[in-house]
Amino acid sequence: MNHFITEISCQTITILGKTYTAEDARAISGKPSRLQILFHKQEGEESFLAHLTDFLAEWFNDSDTVKVHTSGSTGTPKELFVEKRRMMNSAMLTVSFLHLTRGDNALLCMPLQYIAGKMVVVRALVAGLNLIPVTPCGHPLQDMNQPLAFGALIPMQVYNSLQNPTERERLKNIRHLIIGGGAIDPDMEEALKTFPCDVWSTYGMTETLSHIALRKLNGPDASEWYTPFEHVTLSLSEEGTLIIDAPLVCPQQLITNDIIELNNAGQFRILGRKDNTINTGGIKVQIEQVESTLKPLLPFPFAITSAPDAKFGERIVLLIQHEGPFSEEEKQNIHRACQQLPIYWHPKQLIQVTSLPLTGTGKPDRAAAKRLAQAEKYE
């Protein structure tokens, strides 16, 4: 049974084995806190510990809310103010589900302007976890020598860790690994299946204060279905998108853009996003389905997007990341891959880019991809 501390003034934060009080973290009358003085950035140098202490100063101030930013994966990032009380509710749901206990080591390697990073800290605050901060990067386990009970990573960080034997072993030994912030590639899922510890894919968003559902990626309980937390009720809109009722973390019913399928057990799986639907010649094509089909056929990083088209309304556009001109063989391979798609899924335009647009959390930046396609001349 977890003993949670929900009175903010009574909370402490343990960082790298040393515990600090609310008084240590609180900034008063514009004066920096003891933690900010200890850990704040040097002149002209960004420090992740400085960002952490700034967030803790905000957490322990007199406001009932905290400022967060959405990732901007489908549009312009937004600034939101969310209730600390509901953030603690979310933290307790995760800690209870994963059976984390006081003193467990929790890896913090997410940017702190987004909800995912903030929620790792809040879980440590309410449950007494020992925070192990690592500056957000592609290889957060590179210098990790401590055993980890909990780690929250994005797919890109997991992918990089899988490529390095030492980091792969460290990844395998995280007792509870949750992966969020983007879709998990089938090859990655296959690589994680044999991991001895628990590996989970998360479902959530800024508005739900991190995840409200998990699905197991390994072991006998591995599934393609997400299981919602207790007190979360799901339903379908008329358009087939997910409706979330999660009063502990979100005051209003939330109608998402995720097209999903619900089963009789109250679980769901994601088919795509409504705003990732391309209407081309009257046929609705789901971007995620096209990408999933092309993934094993194309040897290059790529993304599917769309642009306005005089004849079809919208045309499907294939963005491919590639340095230098394509060889004739590469062109033929791309053509053969596209020919294996259903005829109405065929890209009508190919655009070569030096890098695919990503958000700050490593998700595909769909809005930026669409802008790229619209700006490119089409004949």
Phi, psi and omega in degrees: 000125180282141172255106184265143176252109184250357173274108190303320182295341180263355183285152171234163176233128178257121182237118180053041175086355179250133186261135179238147182269172175301324180295322177297325187267341187280129172267131185237133176052040177079357179271141181295150177283170177299320179295320179296322178294321181291318193245000190290160187299146173286167181303118176075011183234126178282137179229131179295324176297328176295317178297321179296314181291328175296319178294319179296323176297321177293320181298320184268009177280186187276354182284150176273355185233164178231143179272132176226164178239138172286161187285334180079025183291334180240009180177197181291130176303142181246154175258127180234154172245121185242151185284133178299323180301317181286328175298321178292322176301315179299315181300318182293325177299314181293312182299319179293317182299319184268356179059042174283150183229163181307133179092349177298141177282127180238121181283129174245105180225028180249145176301141188272001174279346182254160186297325184300314179293315180300321184290331174299318180294317182295323176298321178294322181293314185279335186247359178072032178284156176267111185282128176247094183280134174228127180308126182308129182198178180284342183230068185292343182263004186304316183246023184276115180246003181258145175292141184242128174275333185215136175214135176244117184231159172267161183306321181299320179293321178294315179304310181299318182294326180293336183280342184250122185305318181293313180294325179299318179296320179294321178297317181300331187265004172288121188299319175227106179255122175247141183237124182215179177090006180171167180291148178261121181298142179304324179295321178294316179301319178297320181293333183272348188301326185265005180298140184283335180262174185283129177236130185231143166264138184255154172233125178177186182201174181303317184296334177263011177056060184082208192277151174238002180204151179227152169228140183282135181257348184219169178077184183294340181266008179303140186205156172270000183256136175274137176255120180286155175294163173300147180075007176253125180246133183243149174207176182248140172280173178298335180271003180083014179266158185284133172249129183247127168247107182224074189299337179291332185242340184222121186291335181246156170299138185245118176263114185269175173261008182275121175278122188225168172240131178259142174253178185290344179272003181083009177268167180216157170230152187265129177261335181162191178242142179301320181280001172254022177264127178255124177262100185243112181063030180086355178260129178270122183243130181269121183307314184298324180291321177296314181297319180297321180290322182283337188309309181284356185258339183249131181273005183245153168299137183208169174211150175257136176214196182213166176214153178300144182221132184297325184271314188261357186085302172224143174247148178279132183239134177255116173266127179236129177276120184199135177270129177077174182294150174287141172284166178298322179295318179296319178300318180294320178297318178297316180298316180296320179299314181293328180292341179278353176280156169306147189305322183280357174264353187299127172298135178263354179212139176243129179237125178270132179231154178283333175206144179281140181290131178232154175278177178296340179261010176085006177279156171301130178272091186296322181295317179293323178298319180293322178297320177301315182294321181291331183279343185278137179293138181231130180240000000 
